[in-house]
Amino acid sequence: VLLVDDSAATRRLMARLLRKEGVEVGEAADGQAAVEAVLGAPPNTYRLIFLDKEMPIMDGHGAATKLREAGVTTRILGLTANALPAQIADFKRHGVDAVLTKPVSRAELRRALHEAGLIELPPT
């Protein structure tokens, strides 16, 4: 999993939750670093990307667009504190598969990992 957010505190918290689920986590502090990490890694290194919307250097829109233009098909989940319908639709137009509202709960994180095939959830 690649976790992309300019907030070190958010990355620390989410990375800790992801590692508790047994997931290996890579981190980037901006969209440009994320694009470089994904394109510079062997194919399928990252099976899921959590991508913040508001970041310096390159925002989530720009990073998602660049990744999709480069042919990256990895599932991208946008992260935003402002999940209004128009903003969600705009994020998706840039290549994001779904949007999660920050702060992301452990249940939402587990569901996202399950949907990406990274963990199993007990039957409900």
A tleap script that builds the chain and sets N, CA, C and O, in Angstrom:
source leaprc.protein.ff14SB
mol = sequence {
  NVAL LEU LEU VAL ASP ASP SER ALA ALA THR
  ARG ARG LEU MET ALA ARG LEU LEU ARG LYS
  GLU GLY VAL GLU VAL GLY GLU ALA ALA ASP
  GLY GLN ALA ALA VAL GLU ALA VAL LEU GLY
  ALA PRO PRO ASN THR TYR ARG LEU ILE PHE
  LEU ASP LYS GLU MET PRO ILE MET ASP GLY
  HIE GLY ALA ALA THR LYS LEU ARG GLU ALA
  GLY VAL THR THR ARG ILE LEU GLY LEU THR
  ALA ASN ALA LEU PRO ALA GLN ILE ALA ASP
  PHE LYS ARG HIE GLY VAL ASP ALA VAL LEU
  THR LYS PRO VAL SER ARG ALA GLU LEU ARG
  ARG ALA LEU HIE GLU ALA GLY LEU ILE GLU
  LEU PRO PRO CTHR
}
set mol.1.N position { 0.852 -1.178 0.000 }
set mol.1.CA position { 0.000 0.000 0.000 }
set mol.1.C position { 0.893 1.234 0.000 }
set mol.1.O position { 1.904 1.281 0.700 }
set mol.2.N position { 0.508 2.234 -0.794 }
set mol.2.CA position { 1.200 3.518 -0.748 }
set mol.2.C position { 0.267 4.531 -0.109 }
set mol.2.O position { -0.872 4.702 -0.544 }
set mol.3.N position { 0.752 5.198 0.919 }
set mol.3.CA position { -0.010 6.190 1.670 }
set mol.3.C position { 0.569 7.565 1.362 }
set mol.3.O position { 1.731 7.844 1.660 }
set mol.4.N position { -0.263 8.429 0.756 }
set mol.4.CA position { 0.217 9.733 0.303 }
set mol.4.C position { -0.568 10.840 0.994 }
set mol.4.O position { -1.765 11.001 0.756 }
set mol.5.N position { 0.104 11.601 1.848 }
set mol.5.CA position { -0.534 12.708 2.563 }
set mol.5.C position { 0.564 13.650 3.031 }
set mol.5.O position { 1.614 13.199 3.489 }
set mol.6.N position { 0.331 14.954 2.919 }
set mol.6.CA position { 1.348 15.907 3.352 }
set mol.6.C position { 1.409 16.052 4.865 }
set mol.6.O position { 2.366 16.621 5.390 }
set mol.7.N position { 0.409 15.549 5.572 }
set mol.7.CA position { 0.400 15.607 7.032 }
set mol.7.C position { 1.122 14.389 7.607 }
set mol.7.O position { 0.660 13.256 7.472 }
set mol.8.N position { 2.260 14.643 8.248 }
set mol.8.CA position { 3.015 13.543 8.862 }
set mol.8.C position { 2.180 12.844 9.927 }
set mol.8.O position { 2.268 11.626 10.079 }
set mol.9.N position { 1.375 13.597 10.662 }
set mol.9.CA position { 0.532 13.000 11.709 }
set mol.9.C position { -0.498 12.056 11.100 }
set mol.9.O position { -0.736 10.974 11.637 }
set mol.10.N position { -1.110 12.450 9.992 }
set mol.10.CA position { -2.087 11.583 9.321 }
set mol.10.C position { -1.404 10.332 8.799 }
set mol.10.O position { -1.925 9.228 8.952 }
set mol.11.N position { -0.238 10.499 8.183 }
set mol.11.CA position { 0.493 9.328 7.680 }
set mol.11.C position { 0.848 8.383 8.818 }
set mol.11.O position { 0.703 7.168 8.685 }
set mol.12.N position { 1.310 8.931 9.930 }
set mol.12.CA position { 1.688 8.093 11.085 }
set mol.12.C position { 0.499 7.284 11.581 }
set mol.12.O position { 0.605 6.076 11.794 }
set mol.13.N position { -0.633 7.956 11.764 }
set mol.13.CA position { -1.835 7.294 12.270 }
set mol.13.C position { -2.326 6.216 11.308 }
set mol.13.O position { -2.567 5.080 11.715 }
set mol.14.N position { -2.474 6.572 10.036 }
set mol.14.CA position { -2.975 5.594 9.069 }
set mol.14.C position { -1.990 4.447 8.866 }
set mol.14.O position { -2.401 3.293 8.737 }
set mol.15.N position { -0.703 4.752 8.837 }
set mol.15.CA position { 0.306 3.701 8.664 }
set mol.15.C position { 0.250 2.715 9.822 }
set mol.15.O position { 0.369 1.506 9.624 }
set mol.16.N position { 0.069 3.235 11.031 }
set mol.16.CA position { -0.033 2.348 12.197 }
set mol.16.C position { -1.244 1.428 12.060 }
set mol.16.O position { -1.143 0.230 12.323 }
set mol.17.N position { -2.387 1.979 11.652 }
set mol.17.CA position { -3.590 1.157 11.469 }
set mol.17.C position { -3.385 0.116 10.369 }
set mol.17.O position { -3.792 -1.037 10.518 }
set mol.18.N position { -2.758 0.518 9.277 }
set mol.18.CA position { -2.510 -0.412 8.172 }
set mol.18.C position { -1.569 -1.532 8.600 }
set mol.18.O position { -1.797 -2.696 8.271 }
set mol.19.N position { -0.520 -1.190 9.327 }
set mol.19.CA position { 0.439 -2.212 9.773 }
set mol.19.C position { -0.201 -3.188 10.756 }
set mol.19.O position { 0.153 -4.366 10.782 }
set mol.20.N position { -1.143 -2.702 11.566 }
set mol.20.CA position { -1.869 -3.601 12.474 }
set mol.20.C position { -2.664 -4.643 11.699 }
set mol.20.O position { -2.962 -5.719 12.218 }
set mol.21.N position { -3.003 -4.322 10.463 }
set mol.21.CA position { -3.725 -5.272 9.607 }
set mol.21.C position { -2.761 -6.166 8.830 }
set mol.21.O position { -3.189 -6.984 8.016 }
set mol.22.N position { -1.464 -6.010 9.080 }
set mol.22.CA position { -0.466 -6.845 8.424 }
set mol.22.C position { -0.080 -6.373 7.037 }
set mol.22.O position { 0.455 -7.144 6.240 }
set mol.23.N position { -0.349 -5.106 6.743 }
set mol.23.CA position { -0.087 -4.558 5.418 }
set mol.23.C position { 1.236 -3.797 5.419 }
set mol.23.O position { 1.511 -3.020 6.334 }
set mol.24.N position { 2.048 -4.021 4.397 }
set mol.24.CA position { 3.290 -3.272 4.226 }
set mol.24.C position { 2.948 -1.898 3.657 }
set mol.24.O position { 2.170 -1.795 2.708 }
set mol.25.N position { 3.521 -0.847 4.229 }
set mol.25.CA position { 3.146 0.523 3.872 }
set mol.25.C position { 4.351 1.314 3.374 }
set mol.25.O position { 5.395 1.363 4.024 }
set mol.26.N position { 4.182 1.932 2.205 }
set mol.26.CA position { 5.124 2.925 1.713 }
set mol.26.C position { 4.484 4.286 1.911 }
set mol.26.O position { 3.258 4.394 1.930 }
set mol.27.N position { 5.285 5.319 2.056 }
set mol.27.CA position { 4.734 6.651 2.310 }
set mol.27.C position { 5.330 7.679 1.361 }
set mol.27.O position { 6.478 7.567 0.931 }
set mol.28.N position { 4.509 8.697 1.041 }
set mol.28.CA position { 4.960 9.852 0.267 }
set mol.28.C position { 4.250 11.079 0.820 }
set mol.28.O position { 3.103 10.994 1.258 }
set mol.29.N position { 4.937 12.229 0.797 }
set mol.29.CA position { 4.386 13.450 1.384 }
set mol.29.C position { 3.718 14.371 0.375 }
set mol.29.O position { 3.128 15.382 0.756 }
set mol.30.N position { 3.804 14.031 -0.923 }
set mol.30.CA position { 3.136 14.849 -1.932 }
set mol.30.C position { 2.891 14.016 -3.189 }
set mol.30.O position { 3.421 12.914 -3.334 }
set mol.31.N position { 2.089 14.558 -4.082 }
set mol.31.CA position { 1.711 13.822 -5.284 }
set mol.31.C position { 2.876 13.501 -6.195 }
set mol.31.O position { 2.921 12.418 -6.778 }
set mol.32.N position { 3.831 14.431 -6.332 }
set mol.32.CA position { 4.985 14.180 -7.192 }
set mol.32.C position { 5.800 13.003 -6.664 }
set mol.32.O position { 6.218 12.141 -7.438 }
set mol.33.N position { 6.026 12.963 -5.361 }
set mol.33.CA position { 6.766 11.845 -4.760 }
set mol.33.C position { 6.009 10.538 -4.955 }
set mol.33.O position { 6.623 9.490 -5.157 }
set mol.34.N position { 4.681 10.590 -4.895 }
set mol.34.CA position { 3.868 9.388 -5.102 }
set mol.34.C position { 4.006 8.876 -6.529 }
set mol.34.O position { 4.199 7.680 -6.747 }
set mol.35.N position { 3.909 9.777 -7.497 }
set mol.35.CA position { 4.047 9.383 -8.904 }
set mol.35.C position { 5.424 8.761 -9.129 }
set mol.35.O position { 5.536 7.721 -9.777 }
set mol.36.N position { 6.463 9.387 -8.603 }
set mol.36.CA position { 7.821 8.856 -8.754 }
set mol.36.C position { 7.957 7.486 -8.092 }
set mol.36.O position { 8.604 6.596 -8.645 }
set mol.37.N position { 7.353 7.306 -6.913 }
set mol.37.CA position { 7.432 6.020 -6.209 }
set mol.37.C position { 6.752 4.916 -7.009 }
set mol.37.O position { 7.307 3.829 -7.171 }
set mol.38.N position { 5.557 5.192 -7.507 }
set mol.38.CA position { 4.801 4.170 -8.240 }
set mol.38.C position { 5.477 3.845 -9.570 }
set mol.38.O position { 5.673 2.676 -9.901 }
set mol.39.N position { 5.831 4.876 -10.330 }
set mol.39.CA position { 6.425 4.632 -11.648 }
set mol.39.C position { 7.840 4.073 -11.554 }
set mol.39.O position { 8.316 3.432 -12.490 }
set mol.40.N position { 8.518 4.313 -10.425 }
set mol.40.CA position { 9.869 3.804 -10.243 }
set mol.40.C position { 9.942 2.417 -9.626 }
set mol.40.O position { 11.024 1.842 -9.511 }
set mol.41.N position { 8.799 1.881 -9.230 }
set mol.41.CA position { 8.757 0.565 -8.577 }
set mol.41.C position { 8.393 -0.518 -9.594 }
set mol.41.O position { 7.795 -0.224 -10.629 }
set mol.42.N position { 8.751 -1.764 -9.302 }
set mol.42.CA position { 8.312 -2.850 -10.175 }
set mol.42.C position { 6.779 -2.900 -10.235 }
set mol.42.O position { 6.110 -2.506 -9.279 }
set mol.43.N position { 6.221 -3.383 -11.352 }
set mol.43.CA position { 4.759 -3.481 -11.468 }
set mol.43.C position { 4.162 -4.245 -10.286 }
set mol.43.O position { 4.755 -5.199 -9.781 }
set mol.44.N position { 2.993 -3.815 -9.863 }
set mol.44.CA position { 2.234 -4.445 -8.775 }
set mol.44.C position { 2.895 -4.340 -7.403 }
set mol.44.O position { 2.515 -5.064 -6.483 }
set mol.45.N position { 3.869 -3.457 -7.251 }
set mol.45.CA position { 4.454 -3.224 -5.929 }
set mol.45.C position { 3.384 -2.699 -4.992 }
set mol.45.O position { 3.279 -3.131 -3.844 }
set mol.46.N position { 2.588 -1.760 -5.495 }
set mol.46.CA position { 1.514 -1.162 -4.699 }
set mol.46.C position { 0.181 -1.679 -5.217 }
set mol.46.O position { -0.161 -1.477 -6.383 }
set mol.47.N position { -0.572 -2.348 -4.346 }
set mol.47.CA position { -1.876 -2.881 -4.750 }
set mol.47.C position { -3.010 -1.938 -4.395 }
set mol.47.O position { -4.154 -2.154 -4.794 }
set mol.48.N position { -2.691 -0.881 -3.637 }
set mol.48.CA position { -3.681 0.112 -3.246 }
set mol.48.C position { -2.941 1.407 -2.929 }
set mol.48.O position { -1.876 1.392 -2.312 }
set mol.49.N position { -3.524 2.536 -3.364 }
set mol.49.CA position { -2.932 3.842 -3.092 }
set mol.49.C position { -3.969 4.701 -2.378 }
set mol.49.O position { -5.074 4.904 -2.882 }
set mol.50.N position { -3.603 5.205 -1.196 }
set mol.50.CA position { -4.416 6.195 -0.488 }
set mol.50.C position { -3.812 7.551 -0.838 }
set mol.50.O position { -2.635 7.793 -0.570 }
set mol.51.N position { -4.613 8.441 -1.436 }
set mol.51.CA position { -4.093 9.681 -2.001 }
set mol.51.C position { -4.861 10.890 -1.489 }
set mol.51.O position { -6.042 11.060 -1.791 }
set mol.52.N position { -4.182 11.727 -0.714 }
set mol.52.CA position { -4.801 12.951 -0.198 }
set mol.52.C position { -5.080 13.912 -1.349 }
set mol.52.O position { -4.352 13.934 -2.341 }
set mol.53.N position { -6.133 14.699 -1.208 }
set mol.53.CA position { -6.509 15.656 -2.254 }
set mol.53.C position { -5.667 16.921 -2.197 }
set mol.53.O position { -5.147 17.367 -3.220 }
set mol.54.N position { -5.527 17.499 -1.021 }
set mol.54.CA position { -4.843 18.788 -0.863 }
set mol.54.C position { -3.402 18.572 -0.403 }
set mol.54.O position { -3.155 18.203 0.745 }
set mol.55.N position { -2.445 18.810 -1.322 }
set mol.55.CA position { -1.028 18.667 -0.985 }
set mol.55.C position { -0.214 19.690 -1.764 }
set mol.55.O position { -0.635 20.139 -2.829 }
set mol.56.N position { 0.964 20.064 -1.231 }
set mol.56.CA position { 1.847 20.959 -1.988 }
set mol.56.C position { 2.543 20.196 -3.118 }
set mol.56.O position { 2.459 18.970 -3.193 }
set mol.57.N position { 3.207 20.907 -3.963 }
set mol.57.CA position { 3.986 20.403 -5.100 }
set mol.57.C position { 3.070 19.813 -6.165 }
set mol.57.O position { 2.999 20.348 -7.271 }
set mol.58.N position { 2.370 18.725 -5.860 }
set mol.58.CA position { 1.366 18.165 -6.770 }
set mol.58.C position { 0.229 17.623 -5.916 }
set mol.58.O position { 0.451 16.803 -5.025 }
set mol.59.N position { -0.986 18.079 -6.186 }
set mol.59.CA position { -2.132 17.630 -5.391 }
set mol.59.C position { -2.614 16.251 -5.841 }
set mol.59.O position { -2.071 15.661 -6.775 }
set mol.60.N position { -3.636 15.754 -5.163 }
set mol.60.CA position { -4.168 14.437 -5.477 }
set mol.60.C position { -4.735 14.328 -6.876 }
set mol.60.O position { -4.593 13.291 -7.524 }
set mol.61.N position { -5.385 15.399 -7.358 }
set mol.61.CA position { -5.910 15.395 -8.730 }
set mol.61.C position { -4.786 15.179 -9.731 }
set mol.61.O position { -4.876 14.326 -10.613 }
set mol.62.N position { -3.723 15.967 -9.582 }
set mol.62.CA position { -2.602 15.873 -10.507 }
set mol.62.C position { -1.923 14.518 -10.459 }
set mol.62.O position { -1.572 13.956 -11.497 }
set mol.63.N position { -1.735 13.991 -9.255 }
set mol.63.CA position { -1.078 12.691 -9.113 }
set mol.63.C position { -1.922 11.576 -9.720 }
set mol.63.O position { -1.400 10.723 -10.438 }
set mol.64.N position { -3.220 11.577 -9.438 }
set mol.64.CA position { -4.101 10.540 -9.996 }
set mol.64.C position { -4.102 10.609 -11.517 }
set mol.64.O position { -4.029 9.580 -12.189 }
set mol.65.N position { -4.185 11.819 -12.058 }
set mol.65.CA position { -4.176 11.989 -13.513 }
set mol.65.C position { -2.884 11.455 -14.113 }
set mol.65.O position { -2.918 10.717 -15.097 }
set mol.66.N position { -1.741 11.820 -13.530 }
set mol.66.CA position { -0.442 11.356 -14.045 }
set mol.66.C position { -0.329 9.833 -13.989 }
set mol.66.O position { 0.164 9.210 -14.929 }
set mol.67.N position { -0.783 9.238 -12.892 }
set mol.67.CA position { -0.707 7.783 -12.755 }
set mol.67.C position { -1.574 7.096 -13.803 }
set mol.67.O position { -1.138 6.133 -14.432 }
set mol.68.N position { -2.785 7.578 -13.993 }
set mol.68.CA position { -3.674 6.967 -14.989 }
set mol.68.C position { -3.127 7.160 -16.402 }
set mol.68.O position { -3.188 6.242 -17.220 }
set mol.69.N position { -2.595 8.347 -16.694 }
set mol.69.CA position { -2.005 8.598 -18.018 }
set mol.69.C position { -0.820 7.676 -18.282 }
set mol.69.O position { -0.544 7.334 -19.432 }
set mol.70.N position { -0.120 7.272 -17.224 }
set mol.70.CA position { 1.027 6.370 -17.350 }
set mol.70.C position { 0.594 4.907 -17.435 }
set mol.70.O position { 1.431 4.013 -17.553 }
set mol.71.N position { -0.719 4.667 -17.374 }
set mol.71.CA position { -1.224 3.301 -17.493 }
set mol.71.C position { -1.349 2.545 -16.187 }
set mol.71.O position { -1.584 1.337 -16.196 }
set mol.72.N position { -1.198 3.226 -15.070 }
set mol.72.CA position { -1.312 2.573 -13.760 }
set mol.72.C position { -2.781 2.237 -13.506 }
set mol.72.O position { -3.647 3.108 -13.588 }
set mol.73.N position { -3.053 0.972 -13.197 }
set mol.73.CA position { -4.433 0.520 -12.956 }
set mol.73.C position { -4.703 0.218 -11.485 }
set mol.73.O position { -5.803 -0.205 -11.129 }
set mol.74.N position { -3.717 0.432 -10.641 }
set mol.74.CA position { -3.863 0.208 -9.199 }
set mol.74.C position { -5.055 0.989 -8.668 }
set mol.74.O position { -5.296 2.122 -9.085 }
set mol.75.N position { -5.803 0.383 -7.744 }
set mol.75.CA position { -6.938 1.063 -7.122 }
set mol.75.C position { -6.428 2.266 -6.330 }
set mol.75.O position { -5.515 2.138 -5.514 }
set mol.76.N position { -7.027 3.438 -6.578 }
set mol.76.CA position { -6.664 4.672 -5.879 }
set mol.76.C position { -7.859 5.144 -5.071 }
set mol.76.O position { -8.949 5.338 -5.607 }
set mol.77.N position { -7.643 5.326 -3.779 }
set mol.77.CA position { -8.674 5.865 -2.899 }
set mol.77.C position { -8.273 7.275 -2.494 }
set mol.77.O position { -7.225 7.484 -1.883 }
set mol.78.N position { -9.112 8.230 -2.839 }
set mol.78.CA position { -8.861 9.609 -2.478 }
set mol.78.C position { -9.171 9.847 -1.014 }
set mol.78.O position { -10.073 9.227 -0.451 }
set mol.79.N position { -8.426 10.741 -0.406 }
set mol.79.CA position { -8.644 11.133 0.988 }
set mol.79.C position { -8.919 12.628 1.027 }
set mol.79.O position { -8.166 13.415 0.454 }
set mol.80.N position { -9.987 13.019 1.696 }
set mol.80.CA position { -10.298 14.436 1.824 }
set mol.80.C position { -11.097 14.697 3.090 }
set mol.80.O position { -11.851 13.842 3.553 }
set mol.81.N position { -10.921 15.877 3.634 }
set mol.81.CA position { -11.732 16.286 4.781 }
set mol.81.C position { -13.037 16.919 4.305 }
set mol.81.O position { -13.970 17.087 5.091 }
set mol.82.N position { -13.105 17.270 3.025 }
set mol.82.CA position { -14.276 17.942 2.451 }
set mol.82.C position { -14.924 17.060 1.396 }
set mol.82.O position { -14.704 17.252 0.200 }
set mol.83.N position { -15.714 16.102 1.830 }
set mol.83.CA position { -16.295 15.124 0.909 }
set mol.83.C position { -17.690 15.532 0.445 }
set mol.83.O position { -18.653 14.787 0.622 }
set mol.84.N position { -17.791 16.713 -0.145 }
set mol.84.CA position { -19.060 17.133 -0.727 }
set mol.84.C position { -19.242 16.422 -2.064 }
set mol.84.O position { -18.254 16.117 -2.732 }
set mol.85.N position { -20.485 16.151 -2.472 }
set mol.85.CA position { -20.729 15.396 -3.706 }
set mol.85.C position { -19.980 15.935 -4.931 }
set mol.85.O position { -19.425 15.148 -5.698 }
set mol.86.N position { -19.952 17.235 -5.126 }
set mol.86.CA position { -19.257 17.802 -6.288 }
set mol.86.C position { -17.754 17.551 -6.212 }
set mol.86.O position { -17.115 17.296 -7.234 }
set mol.87.N position { -17.182 17.623 -5.002 }
set mol.87.CA position { -15.750 17.388 -4.845 }
set mol.87.C position { -15.401 15.920 -5.065 }
set mol.87.O position { -14.358 15.602 -5.638 }
set mol.88.N position { -16.275 15.031 -4.610 }
set mol.88.CA position { -16.062 13.597 -4.832 }
set mol.88.C position { -16.098 13.296 -6.324 }
set mol.88.O position { -15.237 12.583 -6.840 }
set mol.89.N position { -17.098 13.841 -7.016 }
set mol.89.CA position { -17.220 13.621 -8.462 }
set mol.89.C position { -15.990 14.154 -9.193 }
set mol.89.O position { -15.499 13.518 -10.126 }
set mol.90.N position { -15.491 15.314 -8.775 }
set mol.90.CA position { -14.316 15.903 -9.406 }
set mol.90.C position { -13.087 15.024 -9.185 }
set mol.90.O position { -12.305 14.817 -10.113 }
set mol.91.N position { -12.910 14.513 -7.987 }
set mol.91.CA position { -11.786 13.625 -7.676 }
set mol.91.C position { -11.863 12.371 -8.556 }
set mol.91.O position { -10.852 11.921 -9.094 }
set mol.92.N position { -13.052 11.821 -8.694 }
set mol.92.CA position { -13.222 10.615 -9.512 }
set mol.92.C position { -12.928 10.892 -10.987 }
set mol.92.O position { -12.407 10.023 -11.686 }
set mol.93.N position { -13.257 12.090 -11.465 }
set mol.93.CA position { -12.954 12.448 -12.856 }
set mol.93.C position { -11.451 12.434 -13.125 }
set mol.93.O position { -11.024 12.274 -14.269 }
set mol.94.N position { -10.671 12.597 -12.103 }
set mol.94.CA position { -9.214 12.595 -12.249 }
set mol.94.C position { -8.611 11.193 -12.108 }
set mol.94.O position { -7.389 11.043 -12.133 }
set mol.95.N position { -9.455 10.168 -11.958 }
set mol.95.CA position { -8.945 8.802 -11.945 }
set mol.95.C position { -8.981 8.088 -10.613 }
set mol.95.O position { -8.499 6.961 -10.497 }
set mol.96.N position { -9.549 8.732 -9.603 }
set mol.96.CA position { -9.660 8.097 -8.286 }
set mol.96.C position { -10.867 7.156 -8.297 }
set mol.96.O position { -11.926 7.514 -8.815 }
set mol.97.N position { -10.715 5.965 -7.733 }
set mol.97.CA position { -11.788 4.964 -7.748 }
set mol.97.C position { -12.877 5.241 -6.722 }
set mol.97.O position { -14.056 5.008 -6.989 }
set mol.98.N position { -12.492 5.732 -5.558 }
set mol.98.CA position { -13.453 6.030 -4.491 }
set mol.98.C position { -12.816 7.073 -3.584 }
set mol.98.O position { -11.608 7.306 -3.638 }
set mol.99.N position { -13.643 7.697 -2.748 }
set mol.99.CA position { -13.160 8.753 -1.861 }
set mol.99.C position { -13.554 8.430 -0.426 }
set mol.99.O position { -14.702 8.082 -0.150 }
set mol.100.N position { -12.596 8.549 0.481 }
set mol.100.CA position { -12.836 8.371 1.907 }
set mol.100.C position { -12.693 9.720 2.600 }
set mol.100.O position { -11.838 10.528 2.238 }
set mol.101.N position { -13.536 9.953 3.597 }
set mol.101.CA position { -13.486 11.200 4.347 }
set mol.101.C position { -12.547 11.050 5.541 }
set mol.101.O position { -12.638 10.091 6.308 }
set mol.102.N position { -11.641 12.022 5.680 }
set mol.102.CA position { -10.736 12.025 6.830 }
set mol.102.C position { -11.442 12.656 8.022 }
set mol.102.O position { -12.232 13.582 7.840 }
set mol.103.N position { -11.184 12.188 9.221 }
set mol.103.CA position { -10.319 11.051 9.535 }
set mol.103.C position { -10.996 9.730 9.158 }
set mol.103.O position { -12.202 9.562 9.344 }
set mol.104.N position { -10.211 8.809 8.633 }
set mol.104.CA position { -10.713 7.507 8.192 }
set mol.104.C position { -10.792 6.580 9.398 }
set mol.104.O position { -9.823 6.433 10.143 }
set mol.105.N position { -11.946 5.960 9.584 }
set mol.105.CA position { -12.114 5.034 10.708 }
set mol.105.C position { -11.423 3.704 10.407 }
set mol.105.O position { -11.143 3.387 9.251 }
set mol.106.N position { -11.159 2.947 11.439 }
set mol.106.CA position { -10.545 1.623 11.261 }
set mol.106.C position { -11.449 0.730 10.421 }
set mol.106.O position { -10.960 -0.030 9.585 }
set mol.107.N position { -12.760 0.812 10.631 }
set mol.107.CA position { -13.706 -0.001 9.859 }
set mol.107.C position { -13.640 0.354 8.373 }
set mol.107.O position { -13.654 -0.537 7.524 }
set mol.108.N position { -13.569 1.650 8.051 }
set mol.108.CA position { -13.469 2.074 6.646 }
set mol.108.C position { -12.157 1.597 6.033 }
set mol.108.O position { -12.122 1.155 4.884 }
set mol.109.N position { -11.096 1.690 6.796 }
set mol.109.CA position { -9.790 1.253 6.328 }
set mol.109.C position { -9.795 -0.247 6.048 }
set mol.109.O position { -9.293 -0.693 5.017 }
set mol.110.N position { -10.359 -1.015 6.959 }
set mol.110.CA position { -10.427 -2.471 6.778 }
set mol.110.C position { -11.275 -2.833 5.558 }
set mol.110.O position { -10.926 -3.738 4.800 }
set mol.111.N position { -12.391 -2.120 5.374 }
set mol.111.CA position { -13.251 -2.376 4.213 }
set mol.111.C position { -12.487 -2.086 2.912 }
set mol.111.O position { -12.585 -2.848 1.950 }
set mol.112.N position { -11.735 -0.995 2.885 }
set mol.112.CA position { -10.944 -0.643 1.706 }
set mol.112.C position { -9.888 -1.711 1.417 }
set mol.112.O position { -9.684 -2.089 0.264 }
set mol.113.N position { -9.221 -2.194 2.458 }
set mol.113.CA position { -8.218 -3.249 2.285 }
set mol.113.C position { -8.861 -4.532 1.785 }
set mol.113.O position { -8.298 -5.223 0.936 }
set mol.114.N position { -10.024 -4.848 2.300 }
set mol.114.CA position { -10.749 -6.042 1.866 }
set mol.114.C position { -11.137 -5.927 0.388 }
set mol.114.O position { -10.955 -6.870 -0.382 }
set mol.115.N position { -11.670 -4.774 0.001 }
set mol.115.CA position { -12.088 -4.577 -1.392 }
set mol.115.C position { -10.906 -4.656 -2.354 }
set mol.115.O position { -11.081 -5.005 -3.521 }
set mol.116.N position { -9.708 -4.335 -1.875 }
set mol.116.CA position { -8.504 -4.428 -2.700 }
set mol.116.C position { -7.883 -5.825 -2.641 }
set mol.116.O position { -6.854 -6.074 -3.270 }
set mol.117.N position { -8.506 -6.737 -1.888 }
set mol.117.CA position { -8.010 -8.103 -1.789 }
set mol.117.C position { -6.804 -8.262 -0.886 }
set mol.117.O position { -6.077 -9.250 -0.992 }
set mol.118.N position { -6.580 -7.304 0.003 }
set mol.118.CA position { -5.402 -7.356 0.869 }
set mol.118.C position { -5.650 -8.038 2.201 }
set mol.118.O position { -4.716 -8.561 2.810 }
set mol.119.N position { -6.893 -8.043 2.664 }
set mol.119.CA position { -7.231 -8.740 3.907 }
set mol.119.C position { -8.594 -9.401 3.747 }
set mol.119.O position { -9.386 -9.034 2.879 }
set mol.120.N position { -8.844 -10.376 4.600 }
set mol.120.CA position { -10.160 -11.010 4.675 }
set mol.120.C position { -10.901 -10.420 5.863 }
set mol.120.O position { -10.304 -10.131 6.900 }
set mol.121.N position { -12.189 -10.245 5.705 }
set mol.121.CA position { -13.027 -9.799 6.814 }
set mol.121.C position { -13.893 -10.960 7.264 }
set mol.121.O position { -14.309 -11.775 6.441 }
set mol.122.N position { -14.172 -11.048 8.562 }
set mol.122.CA position { -15.053 -12.121 9.028 }
set mol.122.C position { -16.461 -11.917 8.471 }
set mol.122.O position { -16.878 -10.780 8.254 }
set mol.123.N position { -17.200 -13.008 8.235 }
set mol.123.CA position { -18.573 -12.873 7.739 }
set mol.123.C position { -19.430 -12.099 8.737 }
set mol.123.O position { -19.233 -12.191 9.949 }
set mol.124.N position { -20.374 -11.343 8.211 }
set mol.124.CA position { -21.259 -10.576 9.099 }
set mol.124.C position { -22.612 -11.221 9.219 }
set mol.124.O position { -23.480 -10.709 9.926 }
savepdb mol mol.pdb
quit
